[in-house]
Amino acid sequence: MRNQMINRDKTSILFSPNTSEKIQKSFLTELRITSLAINEKYLGLPVYVGKSKKSMFEYIKRKEKLLSKAGKEIMIKAVAQAIATYAMSCFDLTKGLCDEISSMIGRYWWSQQDKSNKIHWVAWEKLTRRRTRQAWRILVFPDTLCAQVLKAKYFPGKSILEATARSGVSYTWRSILKGVGLLKEGIIWRIGNGCSVNIWRDPWIPRNYTRKIITPRRGSILHKVADLINPFTDSWDEQLIRDTFWEDDAKFILSMPTNSDTEDFPAWHPDPRGLFSVKSAYALGIRIRDQMKGTDASPSAENANGFDWKNYGG
């Protein structure tokens, strides 16, 4: 927010219902803000989520009245499903509520089509992939105000990839964490100076069946990828790499470029350009699910046994 100032006359603070009046007054005085925010929703989403998740999102079901008889097909896809998708991009809706909304849309469509074929347009599994996008933004834009606040509160001194759920966390953060599981399945680190990437733990090898090193560590004292780069030539220490890793690992490592002037950065492996999209995340999730069910023989859905699909789906 360089060269910008907060307009205190247009600013208000929202406190948790458990915040005492004394603490509220203290914050208001310290920040020189005079008004309290009492809005129940912001941009159409609930500001505070209590214990009853189902009742909090009942408004999604009530939007059925927006559907008109004319153009019902477009309205189902553009309104009924869009409302739920918008909420699910930020919150982990309960499975029961998702089933009720799906049934509601189905009943509406069937009731209006007496003599033609009827279908459901989008599976709810597809809608839940959007939570991964929120986790991706926190990972690649760590300097944003939102990312800094979440980091300070929920994963200080760590990456969001290392964040774990614990008792007492907000419903919003718990929902974002559901997306981190799928994010881990598709992320790959692009190597610059190698100082941020752990050789043995992080995914950084550009191959499909696994992006992690397959060579056993044994007693190696090498830790960061930077340890594999010759500091005098700023290129890979080929002899060290061939002595340390199996041939397959060494081949991929030596084929990768390095740049000592650039920091390591995360990319999205399923996309050739390394760019994250909800569509590619959904495709990856479906491949992992199918592999777990034994219906997909593709080797690209790696680490399928490590991804908790049932938990992710809400």
C-alpha positions in Angstrom: 0.0 0.0 0.0 2.8 2.4 -0.8 1.8 6.1 -1.0 -1.7 5.2 0.1 -3.5 6.0 3.3 -6.5 4.4 5.0 -9.6 6.6 5.0 -10.7 6.1 8.6 -14.1 7.7 8.0 -14.9 4.9 5.6 -13.3 2.1 7.7 -15.0 -0.2 10.2 -13.8 -3.1 12.2 -15.5 -6.5 12.6 -15.0 -8.3 15.8 -15.7 -11.9 16.7 -18.8 -12.3 18.9 -16.4 -13.6 21.6 -14.4 -10.4 21.7 -15.0 -8.4 25.0 -16.2 -4.8 24.8 -13.0 -3.7 26.6 -10.8 -5.3 23.9 -13.0 -3.8 21.1 -12.7 -0.3 22.6 -8.9 -0.8 22.9 -8.5 -1.6 19.2 -10.8 1.2 18.1 -8.8 3.7 20.1 -5.5 2.4 19.0 -6.4 2.4 15.3 -8.5 5.7 15.6 -11.5 4.1 14.0 -15.0 4.9 15.3 -17.4 2.5 13.7 -18.0 -1.2 14.1 -18.9 -3.4 11.1 -22.2 -5.2 11.6 -22.7 -6.6 8.1 -23.7 -10.3 8.0 -22.3 -10.7 4.5 -19.6 -9.2 2.4 -19.7 -9.6 -1.4 -22.5 -12.1 -0.9 -20.5 -14.4 1.5 -21.0 -14.7 5.2 -18.6 -12.7 7.3 -18.8 -14.9 10.3 -19.4 -18.6 10.2 -20.7 -20.2 13.4 -21.0 -23.8 14.5 -23.9 -24.5 12.2 -22.4 -24.6 8.7 -25.6 -25.9 7.2 -27.8 -23.1 8.4 -25.2 -20.4 7.5 -25.3 -21.4 3.8 -29.1 -22.1 3.6 -29.3 -18.9 1.6 -27.8 -20.8 -1.4 -30.8 -23.1 -1.5 -33.2 -20.2 -1.3 -31.8 -18.7 -4.5 -34.0 -21.2 -6.4 -36.6 -18.5 -6.8 -34.2 -16.8 -9.2 -34.7 -19.6 -11.8 -37.3 -18.7 -14.4 -39.2 -21.1 -16.7 -37.8 -19.4 -19.8 -34.2 -20.3 -20.4 -34.1 -22.8 -17.5 -31.0 -24.6 -18.9 -28.9 -21.4 -18.9 -30.3 -20.3 -15.6 -29.4 -23.6 -13.9 -25.8 -23.4 -15.1 -25.3 -19.7 -14.9 -27.2 -18.9 -11.7 -28.0 -21.9 -9.5 -24.6 -23.6 -9.9 -22.7 -20.3 -10.0 -24.0 -19.2 -6.6 -22.8 -22.4 -5.0 -19.5 -22.3 -6.9 -18.9 -18.8 -5.6 -19.4 -19.8 -2.0 -17.4 -23.0 -2.4 -14.4 -21.1 -3.8 -13.9 -19.8 -0.2 -15.7 -22.2 2.1 -15.8 -25.9 2.5 -19.6 -26.6 2.3 -20.9 -29.7 4.1 -21.5 -32.7 2.0 -25.2 -32.8 3.2 -25.8 -29.2 1.9 -24.1 -30.0 -1.4 -26.4 -33.1 -1.8 -29.5 -31.0 -1.0 -28.6 -28.3 -3.5 -27.8 -30.9 -6.2 -31.2 -32.6 -5.5 -33.0 -29.2 -5.6 -31.5 -28.4 -9.0 -32.5 -31.8 -10.2 -36.0 -31.5 -9.0 -36.4 -28.1 -10.7 -35.1 -29.5 -14.0 -37.3 -32.6 -13.9 -40.4 -30.7 -12.9 -40.1 -28.5 -15.9 -39.3 -31.2 -18.5 -42.1 -33.7 -18.7 -41.4 -35.2 -22.2 -37.7 -34.9 -22.7 -34.4 -36.3 -21.4 -33.1 -34.9 -18.2 -29.5 -34.5 -17.0 -27.5 -33.0 -14.2 -24.9 -30.6 -15.6 -22.0 -30.4 -13.2 -20.8 -32.8 -10.5 -20.2 -31.3 -7.1 -16.7 -32.8 -7.1 -15.8 -30.3 -9.8 -17.0 -27.3 -7.8 -14.9 -28.2 -4.8 -11.6 -27.9 -6.7 -11.8 -24.2 -6.5 -10.5 -24.1 -2.9 -7.1 -25.1 -4.3 -7.0 -21.8 -6.1 -7.1 -19.9 -2.8 -4.1 -21.9 -1.5 -2.2 -21.3 -4.7 -2.6 -17.6 -4.5 -1.3 -17.6 -0.9 1.7 -19.6 -2.1 2.7 -17.5 -5.1 1.7 -14.1 -3.7 3.1 -14.3 -0.1 3.4 -10.5 0.1 -0.3 -9.7 -0.2 -2.0 -8.5 3.0 -4.3 -11.5 3.1 -1.4 -14.0 2.8 0.7 -12.2 5.5 -2.2 -12.1 8.0 -2.9 -15.8 7.4 0.7 -16.7 7.7 1.2 -14.8 10.9 -1.8 -16.5 12.5 -1.7 -20.1 11.1 1.7 -21.0 9.8 4.4 -18.5 11.0 7.9 -19.3 9.8 6.6 -21.9 7.4 5.2 -22.3 3.9 1.5 -22.9 3.4 2.5 -26.4 2.1 3.6 -27.2 5.6 0.5 -25.8 7.3 -1.7 -28.2 9.2 -5.1 -28.0 10.8 -5.5 -27.6 14.5 -8.3 -27.0 16.9 -9.7 -23.5 17.1 -8.8 -22.4 13.5 -11.4 -20.5 11.6 -13.8 -22.2 9.2 -12.4 -20.1 6.3 -8.8 -21.3 7.0 -9.9 -24.9 7.4 -11.6 -24.7 4.0 -8.4 -23.4 2.4 -6.4 -26.2 3.9 -8.7 -28.7 2.1 -7.2 -27.3 -1.1 -3.6 -27.6 0.0 -3.8 -31.4 -0.3 -4.5 -31.3 -4.0 -2.0 -28.4 -4.4 0.8 -30.6 -3.2 0.0 -33.2 -5.8 0.6 -30.7 -8.7 3.2 -28.3 -7.5 6.8 -28.4 -8.8 9.7 -26.1 -7.8 11.6 -24.3 -10.6 15.2 -23.9 -9.7 17.0 -20.6 -9.7 19.8 -20.3 -7.1 18.6 -23.5 -5.3 18.6 -22.0 -1.9 14.9 -22.6 -1.0 14.4 -26.2 -2.2 15.1 -29.2 -0.2 16.8 -31.9 -2.3 15.2 -34.9 -0.7 11.8 -33.6 0.4 10.5 -31.1 -2.2 9.1 -31.8 -5.7 11.6 -30.3 -8.2 12.4 -33.0 -10.7 10.5 -32.4 -14.0 9.1 -35.9 -14.7 5.6 -37.3 -14.6 5.7 -40.4 -12.4 7.3 -38.5 -9.5 8.7 -35.1 -9.0 10.8 -36.0 -6.0 14.3 -37.6 -5.9 14.1 -41.4 -6.1 17.7 -42.0 -5.0 17.9 -43.0 -1.3 19.6 -40.4 0.8 21.6 -42.8 2.9 24.2 -40.7 4.8 24.4 -37.8 2.4 25.0 -34.4 4.1 23.7 -32.5 1.0 20.6 -30.5 2.0 19.6 -27.7 -0.4 19.7 -27.8 -4.2 22.2 -25.0 -4.0 24.7 -27.6 -2.6 24.6 -29.2 -6.1 25.6 -26.0 -7.9 29.3 -25.1 -8.4 29.6 -21.6 -6.9 32.5 -20.6 -9.3 30.7 -21.5 -12.5 27.0 -21.1 -11.4 26.3 -24.4 -13.1 25.6 -28.0 -11.9 28.5 -29.8 -10.3 28.2 -32.7 -12.7 30.6 -35.1 -11.0 29.0 -34.6 -7.6 25.6 -35.2 -9.0 26.6 -38.4 -10.8 28.3 -39.7 -7.7 25.3 -38.9 -5.5 22.2 -39.8 -7.5 20.9 -42.7 -9.6 21.2 -42.3 -13.3 17.5 -41.3 -13.8 17.7 -38.6 -11.2 21.1 -37.3 -12.5 19.8 -37.2 -16.1 16.9 -34.9 -15.2 18.9 -32.7 -12.8 21.6 -32.0 -15.4 19.0 -31.2 -18.0 17.6 -28.3 -15.9 18.9 -24.7 -16.2 20.1 -22.8 -13.2 20.2 -19.1 -12.5 22.1 -17.8 -9.5 20.4 -14.4 -9.8 16.9 -15.8 -9.6 15.1 -17.2 -6.5 13.4 -20.6 -6.7 9.7 -20.4 -7.4 6.7 -22.7 -7.5 5.0 -23.7 -10.7 2.0 -25.9 -11.6 3.3 -29.2 -13.1 0.2 -30.3 -15.0 0.3 -27.1 -17.1 3.2 -26.8 -19.7 3.5 -23.1 -18.8 3.5 -23.8 -15.1 0.3 -21.8 -14.6 -2.4 -22.9 -12.2 -6.0 -23.2 -13.3 -9.1 -24.7 -11.6 -9.6 -26.8 -14.8 -6.2 -28.5 -14.6 -6.6 -28.9 -10.8 -9.9 -30.7 -11.4 -8.4 -32.9 -14.1 -5.6 -33.9 -11.7 -8.0 -34.6 -8.9 -10.1 -36.8 -11.1 -7.0 -38.8 -12.3 -6.0 -39.3 -8.7 -9.5 -40.4 -7.7 -9.7 -42.8 -10.7 -6.3 -44.3 -9.9 -7.3 -44.9 -6.3 -10.4 -46.7 -7.6 -8.3 -48.7 -10.1 -10.0 -47.2 -13.1 -7.0 -45.1 -14.4 -3.8 -46.7 -15.5 -2.1 -43.3 -16.2 1.2 -42.9 -14.5 0.8 -39.1 -14.3 -1.4 -39.2 -11.2 1.5 -39.7 -8.9 1.4 -40.1 -5.1 -2.3 -41.0 -5.3 -2.1 -43.0 -2.1 -1.0 -39.8 -0.3 -4.0 -37.7 -1.3 -7.0 -37.9 1.0 -9.7 -37.6 -1.7 -12.6 -38.4 0.6 -11.6 -35.8 3.1 -11.0 -33.2 0.4 -14.4 -33.6 -1.1 -16.1 -32.3 2.1 
